[in-house]
């Protein structure tokens, strides 16, 4: 399997090199040169497989030539063996043909665990084989950071620096990052928003001179391995609901477009997906594109669903690449136009092509709380605010009541008590046993100004397990 850049000017790489590269040298994102495709018979034969075995079958083509089958199977068994639910990603029924896919049974109670528990093990495997050491600099709007730290904390050859917007993540999200100690773990609170953090990460990848020879690795969803791991649970959900003999629809809470892009890939690999709904909050750049062909940057707003408080959706470039016939030059031009002018539209026929599969809805905080209250009253289930946005979007945008609708349950509600409280849900939420003392744990975090040079100086000074790089 070879991977190419969405901007067409970077060399094609194998899986191992893509894992370590993150962002392509031309500023683009890596995608498979040719996507594997499974027959309906092949997909049907996977029904009933344990999650890790299904993951092996779905992901194997992406790592062929880089990781032997036996080693990859072992990595996957270890990855999903740490999840608290035997089904790994169980489905919970809300009504007759509406389901929540619970993706929060991993160590940090969020869907990011599916990819980042795997990413940490893949990095360990590849770096040990190569005898290399790397630095991770990642940005988080809430959940990626804790999942990345949890997934990579035991990696012998990794130093990890996670940037989050100061005072703009929930207390549980913050503490899940700042209470994990290790010589290779560094939490940085940036006096800015998530997009500021993300821009710093991108700028650091573009010019890595401050690392003095060590290389950067991405843990954000620009890293192909993240997307690859998320494809699996679309197959998992569909197989539980009669797929591939019947189509399934998905509503996906998304800010960075990574999770829903994995669903798009699952469909292109042969899974019958009838509809993909982009469910987002007040920061609605994706909704404005899907509903009106306007991809325009606006002011970022803090909401009750902070993991989607994102105004620039990095992974959207991967979809644009396909919509433009995989023309890297066209994408480079679009991205330059966006950088210079803050927005763009695409040709009508390309937008129309996207709308054949995608619908979208932007949900504000009041509607989010109303949905949390409504679902609790109807079912006794408490939703986190991101999942609630997914439910609202599913109910507003659904094309067919005959087709099962799966809402991706992206996080445990205990991570967002403010939203649950504002929704008027009286049920007491308790942290799982392994996090029961979270609020008593010591925290360790460094607050830095919204300044790239200050962040890069901190990384250079504290890398290599506390020794300057």
C-alpha positions as CSV (number, residue, x, y, z in Angstrom):
1,X,0.0,0.0,0.0
2,X,1.3,3.4,-1.0
3,X,0.1,6.8,0.2
4,X,0.0,10.1,-1.7
5,X,-0.5,13.7,-0.7
6,X,-3.7,15.6,-1.3
7,X,-1.5,18.5,-2.7
8,X,0.3,16.3,-5.2
9,X,3.9,17.4,-4.6
10,X,5.2,15.1,-1.8
11,X,6.7,11.7,-2.5
12,X,4.5,8.6,-2.1
13,X,5.2,6.7,1.1
14,X,4.5,3.3,2.6
15,X,2.5,2.9,5.8
16,X,5.4,3.0,8.1
17,X,6.7,6.3,6.7
18,X,3.2,7.8,6.7
19,X,2.7,6.8,10.3
20,X,5.8,8.8,11.2
21,X,5.3,11.7,8.7
22,X,1.8,12.9,9.7
23,X,1.6,16.0,7.4
24,X,3.1,15.7,3.9
25,X,6.1,17.8,3.0
26,X,3.9,19.9,0.6
27,X,1.5,20.7,3.4
28,X,-1.1,18.1,2.3
29,X,-2.6,15.1,4.0
30,X,-1.8,11.5,3.1
31,X,-4.4,9.2,1.6
32,X,-4.2,5.7,0.2
33,X,-3.2,5.7,-3.5
34,X,-5.8,3.0,-4.0
35,X,-8.6,2.2,-1.5
36,X,-9.2,-1.5,-0.9
37,X,-12.7,-2.7,-1.7
38,X,-14.5,-5.7,-0.1
39,X,-17.3,-7.7,-1.7
40,X,-20.7,-8.0,0.0
41,X,-20.0,-11.7,0.6
42,X,-16.7,-10.9,2.3
43,X,-18.2,-8.3,4.6
44,X,-21.1,-10.6,5.4
45,X,-18.6,-13.4,6.4
46,X,-17.3,-11.1,9.2
47,X,-20.5,-11.1,11.2
48,X,-20.0,-12.2,14.8
49,X,-16.2,-11.6,14.8
50,X,-14.7,-10.2,18.0
51,X,-13.8,-6.5,17.4
52,X,-10.1,-7.0,17.2
53,X,-10.5,-9.7,14.5
54,X,-12.8,-7.5,12.5
55,X,-10.3,-4.7,12.8
56,X,-7.6,-6.9,11.4
57,X,-9.7,-7.7,8.3
58,X,-10.6,-4.1,7.7
59,X,-7.2,-2.6,8.3
60,X,-4.9,-5.3,7.0
61,X,-4.7,-3.9,3.4
62,X,-3.5,-0.5,4.8
63,X,-0.4,-2.0,6.5
64,X,0.5,-4.7,4.0
65,X,4.2,-4.6,3.4
66,X,5.0,-2.8,6.6
67,X,3.7,-5.0,9.5
68,X,3.5,-8.9,9.3
69,X,0.0,-10.3,9.9
70,X,1.0,-12.1,13.2
71,X,2.4,-8.9,14.7
72,X,-0.5,-6.8,13.6
73,X,-3.0,-9.2,15.1
74,X,-1.2,-9.1,18.4
75,X,-1.1,-5.3,18.4
76,X,-4.9,-5.2,17.7
77,X,-5.7,-7.7,20.4
78,X,-3.7,-5.7,23.0
79,X,-5.3,-2.4,21.8
80,X,-8.9,-3.4,22.2
81,X,-8.3,-5.7,25.1
82,X,-8.1,-2.6,27.4
83,X,-11.7,-1.5,26.7
84,X,-14.1,-1.9,29.5
85,X,-17.0,-3.4,27.5
86,X,-16.6,-6.9,26.0
87,X,-18.3,-5.7,22.8
88,X,-15.8,-2.8,22.7
89,X,-18.3,-0.6,20.8
90,X,-21.8,-1.7,21.9
91,X,-25.0,-0.4,20.3
92,X,-27.8,1.0,22.5
93,X,-31.3,1.4,21.1
94,X,-33.0,4.8,21.6
95,X,-36.2,3.9,19.6
96,X,-37.4,1.5,17.0
97,X,-34.8,2.2,14.4
98,X,-32.4,4.6,16.1
99,X,-29.2,3.5,17.8
100,X,-26.3,5.0,19.6
101,X,-22.9,3.4,19.0
102,X,-21.1,3.7,22.3
103,X,-17.5,4.6,21.5
104,X,-16.6,5.7,25.1
105,X,-15.6,2.4,26.8
106,X,-11.9,3.0,26.3
107,X,-9.5,4.2,29.0
108,X,-10.3,7.9,28.5
109,X,-14.1,7.6,27.9
110,X,-14.0,9.0,24.3
111,X,-14.0,7.7,20.8
112,X,-10.4,8.9,20.3
113,X,-9.3,5.8,22.3
114,X,-10.1,3.6,19.3
115,X,-7.4,5.2,17.2
116,X,-4.9,6.5,19.8
117,X,-4.6,3.2,21.8
118,X,-3.6,1.7,18.4
119,X,-1.4,4.6,17.4
120,X,0.7,4.3,20.5
121,X,1.3,0.6,20.0
122,X,2.1,1.1,16.3
123,X,4.6,3.9,17.1
124,X,6.3,1.6,19.7
125,X,6.5,-1.2,17.2
126,X,7.9,0.9,14.3
127,X,10.3,3.0,16.4
128,X,11.8,0.0,18.2
129,X,12.4,-1.7,14.8
130,X,14.0,1.5,13.4
131,X,15.9,2.4,16.6
132,X,14.5,6.0,16.4
133,X,13.2,8.5,18.9
134,X,10.4,11.0,18.0
135,X,8.6,14.0,19.5
136,X,4.8,14.2,19.4
137,X,3.4,17.8,19.4
138,X,-0.4,17.6,19.3
139,X,-3.3,20.0,19.7
140,X,-6.6,19.0,21.4
141,X,-10.0,20.6,21.8
142,X,-10.6,18.2,24.7
143,X,-10.4,14.4,24.1
144,X,-7.5,13.8,21.7
145,X,-5.0,15.0,24.4
146,X,-5.9,12.5,27.1
147,X,-6.3,9.7,24.6
148,X,-2.9,10.4,23.1
149,X,-1.2,10.6,26.5
150,X,-2.9,7.4,27.6
151,X,-2.0,5.6,24.4
152,X,1.6,6.8,24.3
153,X,2.6,7.1,28.0
154,X,4.5,3.8,27.9
155,X,6.2,4.4,24.6
156,X,10.0,4.2,25.3
157,X,10.9,6.3,22.2
158,X,8.4,9.1,22.3
159,X,8.2,12.5,24.0
160,X,4.7,13.9,24.0
161,X,3.7,17.6,24.2
162,X,-0.1,18.3,24.1
163,X,-1.4,21.8,23.6
164,X,-4.9,22.6,24.7
165,X,-6.7,26.0,24.9
166,X,-6.4,27.4,28.4
167,X,-9.8,27.3,30.3
168,X,-11.6,26.0,27.2
169,X,-11.9,22.3,27.9
170,X,-14.0,20.7,30.6
171,X,-12.5,20.0,34.0
172,X,-12.7,16.2,33.5
173,X,-11.0,16.5,30.1
174,X,-8.3,18.7,31.5
175,X,-7.6,16.5,34.5
176,X,-7.4,13.4,32.3
177,X,-4.4,15.0,30.6
178,X,-2.8,16.8,33.5
179,X,-2.8,14.0,36.1
180,X,-0.8,11.5,34.1
181,X,2.8,12.0,35.0
182,X,5.9,10.8,33.2
183,X,9.3,12.2,32.1
184,X,8.1,12.0,28.5
185,X,4.6,13.7,29.1
186,X,4.1,17.5,28.9
187,X,0.8,19.4,29.0
188,X,0.7,22.9,27.7
189,X,-2.2,25.3,28.1
190,X,-2.2,27.9,25.4
191,X,-3.7,31.4,26.1
192,X,-5.8,31.1,22.9
193,X,-8.4,28.8,21.2
194,X,-8.1,25.4,19.6
195,X,-7.4,26.8,16.2
196,X,-4.4,28.7,17.6
197,X,-3.1,25.4,19.0
198,X,-3.7,23.6,15.8
199,X,-1.9,26.3,13.8
200,X,1.1,26.0,16.0
201,X,1.3,22.3,15.4
202,X,1.0,22.8,11.6
203,X,3.7,25.5,11.7
204,X,6.0,23.2,13.7
205,X,5.6,20.4,11.2
206,X,6.4,22.8,8.4
207,X,9.7,23.9,10.0
208,X,11.2,21.4,12.4
209,X,14.6,23.1,12.9
210,X,13.8,23.8,16.6
211,X,14.0,20.0,17.2
212,X,17.7,19.8,16.3
213,X,17.4,16.6,14.3
214,X,14.6,14.8,16.0
215,X,11.4,14.4,14.0
216,X,7.8,15.3,14.8
217,X,5.0,12.8,14.7
218,X,1.3,13.8,14.5
219,X,-1.4,12.4,16.8
220,X,-4.1,14.6,15.5
221,X,-6.5,13.2,13.0
222,X,-4.2,14.4,10.2
223,X,-2.3,11.2,10.9
224,X,-3.6,8.5,8.6
225,X,-3.5,5.8,11.3
226,X,-6.2,7.7,13.2
227,X,-8.6,7.7,10.3
228,X,-7.7,4.0,9.5
229,X,-8.7,2.8,12.9
230,X,-12.0,4.7,12.9
231,X,-13.2,3.0,9.7
232,X,-13.6,-0.3,11.6
233,X,-16.5,0.7,13.9
234,X,-18.7,1.6,10.9
235,X,-18.4,-2.0,9.7
236,X,-18.9,-3.2,13.3
237,X,-22.2,-1.2,13.7
238,X,-23.5,-2.1,10.2
239,X,-22.9,-5.8,10.8
240,X,-24.9,-5.7,14.1
241,X,-27.9,-4.2,12.2
242,X,-28.1,-6.6,9.3
243,X,-25.4,-5.2,7.0
244,X,-24.3,-5.5,4.4
245,X,-27.6,-7.0,3.3
246,X,-29.2,-3.7,4.3
247,X,-28.0,-0.1,4.2
248,X,-27.3,1.9,7.3
249,X,-27.2,5.7,7.9
250,X,-24.9,7.5,10.4
251,X,-25.0,10.8,12.2
252,X,-21.6,11.9,13.3
253,X,-20.7,14.7,15.7
254,X,-17.7,16.2,14.0
255,X,-15.6,19.3,14.0
256,X,-12.4,18.3,12.3
257,X,-14.1,16.0,9.8
258,X,-11.9,13.0,10.6
259,X,-14.5,10.7,12.2
260,X,-17.1,11.2,9.4
261,X,-14.4,10.9,6.7
262,X,-13.8,7.4,8.1
263,X,-17.4,6.6,7.4
264,X,-17.1,8.0,3.9
265,X,-14.1,5.6,3.4
266,X,-16.0,2.7,4.8
267,X,-18.7,3.3,2.2
268,X,-16.1,3.5,-0.6
269,X,-14.7,0.2,0.6
270,X,-18.0,-1.6,0.0
271,X,-20.1,-1.0,3.1
272,X,-23.7,0.1,2.1
273,X,-24.1,3.5,3.8
274,X,-27.1,5.4,2.6
275,X,-26.4,8.7,4.4
276,X,-23.8,10.5,6.4
277,X,-24.9,13.4,8.6
278,X,-22.4,16.1,9.7
279,X,-23.6,17.1,13.1
280,X,-21.9,20.2,14.5
281,X,-22.4,23.0,16.9
282,X,-22.4,26.8,16.6
283,X,-19.0,26.6,15.0
284,X,-20.6,25.5,11.8
285,X,-18.1,25.8,8.9
286,X,-18.9,22.2,7.7
287,X,-22.6,22.8,7.9
288,X,-22.3,26.0,5.9
289,X,-20.4,24.1,3.2
290,X,-22.8,21.1,3.1
291,X,-25.9,23.3,3.1
292,X,-24.8,26.2,1.0
293,X,-21.4,25.5,-0.6
294,X,-19.7,28.2,1.5
295,X,-16.5,27.1,3.3
296,X,-15.7,30.4,5.1
297,X,-13.8,30.9,8.3
298,X,-15.7,32.9,11.0
299,X,-15.2,33.7,14.7
300,X,-14.8,30.7,17.0
301,X,-17.3,30.5,19.8
302,X,-17.0,28.5,23.1
303,X,-19.9,26.0,23.5
304,X,-21.1,23.2,25.7
305,X,-19.6,20.8,23.2
306,X,-16.0,21.9,23.3
307,X,-14.5,19.0,21.3
308,X,-16.2,20.6,18.2
309,X,-15.2,24.2,18.9
310,X,-13.1,24.2,15.7
311,X,-13.4,26.6,12.8
312,X,-10.9,25.0,10.4
313,X,-11.6,21.3,9.7
314,X,-8.3,19.8,8.8
315,X,-9.5,16.5,7.4
316,X,-12.0,18.2,5.0
317,X,-9.1,18.5,2.6
318,X,-9.2,14.8,2.1
319,X,-12.8,14.8,0.9
320,X,-12.1,17.8,-1.3
321,X,-9.3,15.8,-2.9
322,X,-11.7,13.1,-4.0
323,X,-14.4,15.7,-5.1
324,X,-11.7,17.2,-7.4
325,X,-10.8,14.0,-9.0
326,X,-7.7,13.6,-6.8
327,X,-6.1,16.7,-8.5
328,X,-3.4,17.8,-6.0
329,X,-2.8,21.0,-7.9
330,X,-6.4,22.0,-7.6
331,X,-6.4,21.3,-3.8
332,X,-3.2,23.3,-3.3
333,X,-4.9,26.2,-5.0
334,X,-8.0,25.9,-2.9
335,X,-6.1,25.7,0.3
336,X,-4.0,28.7,-0.7
337,X,-7.2,30.6,-1.5
338,X,-8.5,29.7,1.9
339,X,-5.4,30.8,3.7
340,X,-5.3,34.2,1.8
341,X,-9.0,35.0,1.8
342,X,-10.5,32.9,4.5
343,X,-13.0,31.0,2.3
344,X,-14.0,29.4,-0.9
345,X,-16.8,27.6,-2.8
346,X,-16.4,24.7,-5.2
347,X,-17.9,24.1,-8.6
348,X,-21.6,23.3,-8.4
349,X,-21.3,19.7,-9.7
350,X,-18.7,18.9,-7.1
351,X,-20.9,20.2,-4.3
352,X,-23.9,18.4,-5.7
353,X,-21.8,15.2,-5.7
354,X,-21.0,15.6,-2.0
355,X,-24.7,16.2,-1.2
356,X,-25.6,12.8,-2.7
357,X,-24.2,11.3,0.5
358,X,-23.9,14.1,3.1
359,X,-26.4,16.1,5.0
360,X,-25.7,18.4,7.9
361,X,-27.1,20.4,10.8
362,X,-25.7,23.0,13.2
363,X,-27.1,22.7,16.8
364,X,-26.8,25.4,19.4
365,X,-26.4,25.0,23.1
366,X,-30.1,25.4,23.9
367,X,-31.0,22.7,21.4
368,X,-28.3,20.5,22.7
369,X,-29.7,20.8,26.3
370,X,-33.2,20.2,25.0
371,X,-32.1,17.0,23.3
372,X,-30.3,15.7,26.3
373,X,-33.5,16.3,28.4
374,X,-35.7,14.8,25.8
375,X,-33.7,11.6,25.4
376,X,-33.4,11.2,29.2
377,X,-37.2,11.6,29.5
378,X,-37.8,9.1,26.7
379,X,-35.2,6.4,27.6
380,X,-33.5,7.1,30.9
381,X,-30.2,7.5,28.9
382,X,-27.9,10.4,29.6
383,X,-26.1,11.7,26.5
384,X,-23.0,13.8,26.4
385,X,-23.5,17.1,24.5
386,X,-21.7,16.0,21.4
387,X,-23.8,12.8,21.1
388,X,-26.9,14.9,21.7
389,X,-26.0,17.0,18.8
390,X,-25.7,13.8,16.7
391,X,-29.2,12.7,17.9
392,X,-30.7,16.1,17.0
393,X,-29.1,16.1,13.6
394,X,-30.2,12.5,12.9
395,X,-33.8,13.3,13.7
396,X,-33.9,16.5,11.6
397,X,-32.0,15.3,8.6
398,X,-32.9,11.6,8.3
399,X,-33.8,10.6,4.8
400,X,-35.6,7.3,5.5
401,X,-37.2,5.8,8.6
402,X,-36.8,2.3,7.1
403,X,-33.0,2.5,7.2
404,X,-31.3,2.0,10.7
405,X,-29.9,5.3,11.9
406,X,-26.7,5.1,14.0
407,X,-25.5,8.1,16.0
408,X,-21.9,7.9,17.0
409,X,-21.7,8.3,20.8
410,X,-18.4,10.0,21.0
411,X,-17.9,10.5,24.8
412,X,-19.2,9.5,28.2
413,X,-21.5,12.2,29.7
414,X,-19.5,12.3,32.9
415,X,-16.9,14.3,31.0
416,X,-19.4,17.2,30.5
417,X,-21.3,17.7,33.7
418,X,-22.1,21.4,32.9
419,X,-24.1,20.4,29.9
420,X,-25.9,17.7,31.7
421,X,-26.7,20.0,34.6
422,X,-28.0,22.8,32.2
423,X,-30.2,20.2,30.6
424,X,-31.9,19.7,33.9
425,X,-31.1,16.0,34.1
426,X,-31.2,15.1,37.8
427,X,-29.3,11.8,37.5
428,X,-26.0,11.7,39.3
429,X,-23.1,10.9,37.0
430,X,-20.3,8.9,38.5
431,X,-16.8,8.4,37.1
432,X,-15.8,4.8,36.3
433,X,-13.8,3.0,38.9
434,X,-10.4,3.6,37.2
435,X,-11.1,7.4,37.3
436,X,-13.0,7.6,40.6
437,X,-10.2,9.6,42.3
438,X,-9.6,12.0,39.4
439,X,-10.6,15.1,41.3
440,X,-8.1,14.4,44.0
441,X,-5.1,13.7,41.8
442,X,-2.3,16.2,41.5
443,X,-2.1,18.2,38.2
444,X,0.9,19.2,36.2
445,X,0.6,21.7,33.4
446,X,2.4,24.7,31.9
447,X,0.5,27.8,30.8
448,X,2.2,29.5,27.8
449,X,1.3,32.6,25.7
450,X,-0.2,32.2,22.3
451,X,3.2,32.4,20.7
452,X,4.8,29.8,18.5
453,X,8.4,30.6,19.4
454,X,7.6,30.2,23.2
455,X,6.1,26.8,22.6
456,X,8.9,25.6,20.3
457,X,11.5,26.8,22.9
458,X,9.6,24.8,25.6
459,X,9.6,21.6,23.5
460,X,13.3,22.0,22.7
461,X,14.1,22.5,26.3
462,X,12.1,19.6,27.7
463,X,12.3,16.9,25.1
464,X,14.3,13.7,25.4
465,X,12.8,12.9,28.8
466,X,13.7,16.2,30.3
467,X,17.0,16.7,28.7
468,X,17.3,19.5,26.1
469,X,17.2,18.4,22.5
